[in-house]
Amino acid sequence: MKILLSLTALSLTLALCQGFCTFSEHKAEIKNGKPVLPTECTDPYDGSKHPFGSKWNTAQCMECTCSESGMDCCSRYGGIVDVPGCKAVLNRNTCKYEFYKLDDPSKPCF
């Protein structure tokens, strides 16, 4: 019984951990023969510039943070994406999943 309970808890934990993060360190550029570190972060999705200490949301549903050590971007969506009889669709405007019936995609599940 303990094994079944442990497996159930593990399954729920894995189902809830759908988000992800990436970290990219700053890369030095060589200027006048010397390495120079950047003084800002460049958004990997749209190329916009952001100062150290800033935080922003991208159109790809990522939340990014810029620091002197690099840039950290994490997904703004996550959670359970497997609902029996339903299809999960990411709404890029709200960055949340919406669920629609498999047999009639025009009808929401909830």
C-alpha positions as CSV (number, residue, x, y, z in Angstrom):
1,M,0.0,0.0,0.0
2,K,2.9,2.4,0.8
3,I,4.4,1.7,-2.6
4,L,1.1,2.6,-4.4
5,L,0.8,5.8,-2.4
6,S,4.4,6.7,-3.2
7,L,3.9,6.1,-6.9
8,T,0.7,8.1,-6.9
9,A,2.4,11.0,-5.2
10,L,5.4,10.8,-7.6
11,S,3.0,10.8,-10.6
12,L,1.2,13.9,-9.4
13,T,4.5,15.7,-8.7
14,L,5.7,14.9,-12.2
15,A,2.4,16.1,-13.7
16,L,2.7,19.4,-11.9
17,C,6.3,20.1,-12.9
18,Q,5.7,21.0,-16.5
19,G,7.5,24.4,-16.3
20,F,11.1,24.9,-17.2
21,C,13.9,27.4,-16.8
22,T,17.1,28.3,-18.8
23,F,20.1,30.3,-17.6
24,S,22.6,31.9,-19.9
25,E,25.9,33.4,-18.7
26,H,27.1,36.7,-20.1
27,K,29.9,36.2,-22.7
28,A,32.7,38.7,-22.9
29,E,33.5,40.5,-26.1
30,I,37.0,41.4,-27.1
31,K,37.3,45.2,-27.6
32,N,40.7,46.8,-28.2
33,G,42.3,43.5,-27.3
34,K,40.6,43.3,-23.9
35,P,37.6,41.2,-22.7
36,V,34.6,43.4,-21.9
37,L,31.5,42.0,-20.2
38,P,28.0,43.3,-21.3
39,T,26.2,45.8,-19.1
40,E,22.8,44.6,-20.0
41,C,20.9,41.5,-21.2
42,T,19.5,40.8,-24.6
43,D,16.1,39.1,-24.8
44,P,16.7,35.9,-26.7
45,Y,13.3,36.1,-28.3
46,D,12.9,39.6,-29.6
47,G,16.4,41.1,-29.2
48,S,15.3,43.9,-26.8
49,K,17.8,45.2,-24.3
50,H,17.2,45.1,-20.5
51,P,19.4,46.5,-17.7
52,F,20.8,44.5,-14.8
53,G,18.2,44.0,-12.1
54,S,15.2,44.1,-14.5
55,K,12.5,41.5,-15.0
56,W,10.2,41.2,-18.0
57,N,7.7,38.9,-19.7
58,T,8.2,37.7,-23.3
59,A,5.6,37.1,-26.0
60,Q,6.6,33.4,-25.7
61,C,5.2,33.2,-22.2
62,M,8.6,33.3,-20.5
63,E,9.5,35.5,-17.5
64,C,13.2,36.6,-17.7
65,T,15.4,38.2,-15.1
66,C,18.7,40.0,-15.9
67,S,21.6,40.0,-13.5
68,E,25.3,40.7,-13.6
69,S,26.0,36.9,-13.8
70,G,23.6,36.3,-16.7
71,M,19.9,35.9,-17.7
72,D,17.4,33.5,-16.3
73,C,14.2,32.8,-18.2
74,C,11.4,30.5,-16.8
75,S,8.1,29.5,-18.4
76,R,5.1,31.3,-17.0
77,Y,2.8,28.3,-17.6
78,G,2.9,24.8,-16.1
79,G,0.8,22.4,-14.1
80,I,-1.3,19.5,-15.2
81,V,-1.6,19.3,-18.9
82,D,-3.2,15.8,-19.2
83,V,-6.9,15.8,-18.6
84,P,-8.8,12.7,-19.7
85,G,-11.0,13.4,-22.7
86,C,-9.5,16.9,-23.2
87,K,-6.8,18.5,-25.3
88,A,-4.6,21.2,-23.6
89,V,-3.9,24.3,-25.7
90,L,-1.6,27.1,-24.5
91,N,-3.2,30.5,-24.8
92,R,-0.3,32.8,-25.7
93,N,-2.2,35.9,-24.5
94,T,-2.8,34.7,-21.0
95,C,0.1,32.1,-20.8
96,K,-2.3,29.6,-19.4
97,Y,-3.6,26.2,-20.7
98,E,-7.2,26.0,-21.9
99,F,-8.8,22.6,-22.2
100,Y,-11.1,21.5,-25.1
101,K,-13.1,18.3,-25.6
102,L,-11.4,15.8,-27.9
103,D,-14.6,14.9,-29.6
104,D,-15.6,18.6,-30.1
105,P,-12.6,21.0,-30.0
106,S,-15.0,24.0,-30.1
107,K,-16.3,23.1,-26.6
108,P,-14.2,23.8,-23.5
109,C,-13.9,21.0,-20.9
110,F,-14.6,23.3,-18.0
